[in-house]
């Protein structure tokens, strides 16, 4: 939500009191929007994916020496997800 607010603020500044149009917004905003449209956010998470994350996240945390940001980036999940799975396995992060 914060990113969207930031993009809109920048777009409004670029519009300079004119009507906000697509070309006022950064190109990477549309790239991110297109990428997120390919995910079905209403579908429930599969247990297979959860099981693989249960193994993947502790391994990545070990590999990256506890670096939560790098683990999240590599696993393609949020840092909160890394903390969730790390605490479930008893890892100290």
C-alpha positions, -999 to +999 in steps of 0.1 A: +000+000+000+029+024+008+044+018-026+011+026-044+008+058-023+044+067-033+038+061-070+007+082-069+025+111-051+053+110-077+028+108-105+009+138-092+041+158-089+049+149-125+014+159-136+020+194-121-017+200-113-029+185-145-050+154-148-030+123-138-023+101-168-005+068-174+026+085-188+031+103-155+037+070-137+070+051-138+074+023-162+084-002-135+051+004-118+033-011-148+059-040-150+052-048-113+014-045-119+016-069-149+036-094-129+013-093-099-018-098-122-005-133-131-009-144-095-043-156-082-044-139-048-078-156-039-065-191-043-056-208-010-020-217-004-012-253-013+001-276+014+028-288-009+042-253-012+040-248+025+059-281+030+086-271+006+090-237+023+094-255+056+125-272+042+137-244+019+137-215+044+158-231+071+183-243+044+186-208+029+189-192+063+218-214+070+233-208+036+230-170+040+242-171+076+209-159+090+204-131+065+166-128+064+164-103+036+186-125+013+167-156+023+133-139+015+146-126-018+159-160-029+128-179-018+105-153-034+086-146-002+083-118+023+106-114+053+076-120+075+072-154+059+108-162+066+103-153+102+072-175+104+089-206+091+121-199+109+104-196+143+083-227+135+116-247+132+132-231+162+158-211+143+171-179+159+167-150+136 
